[in-house]
């Protein structure tokens, strides 16, 4: 169970990071 939670957390972290990068990129383009 702890292992699955770890993977889930890593996935969410990656998604949040990608969203931040995307918003930063949009700011640069504007």
C-alpha positions as CSV (number, residue, x, y, z in Angstrom):
1,X,0.0,0.0,0.0
2,X,2.8,2.4,0.9
3,X,4.5,1.7,-2.4
4,X,1.3,2.5,-4.4
5,X,0.9,5.7,-2.4
6,X,4.5,6.7,-3.2
7,X,3.9,6.2,-7.0
8,X,0.7,8.2,-6.8
9,X,2.4,11.0,-5.0
10,X,5.2,11.1,-7.6
11,X,2.7,11.2,-10.4
12,X,0.8,14.1,-8.8
13,X,4.1,15.9,-8.2
14,X,5.1,15.5,-11.9
15,X,1.6,16.7,-13.0
16,X,1.9,19.8,-10.7
17,X,5.4,20.5,-12.0
18,X,4.2,20.2,-15.6
19,X,1.3,22.6,-14.9
20,X,3.6,25.1,-13.4
21,X,6.0,24.9,-16.3
22,X,3.1,25.3,-18.7
23,X,1.7,28.4,-16.9
24,X,5.2,29.9,-16.9
25,X,5.6,29.2,-20.6
26,X,2.3,30.9,-21.3
27,X,3.4,33.9,-19.3
28,X,6.6,34.1,-21.3
29,X,4.6,33.9,-24.6
30,X,2.3,36.7,-23.5
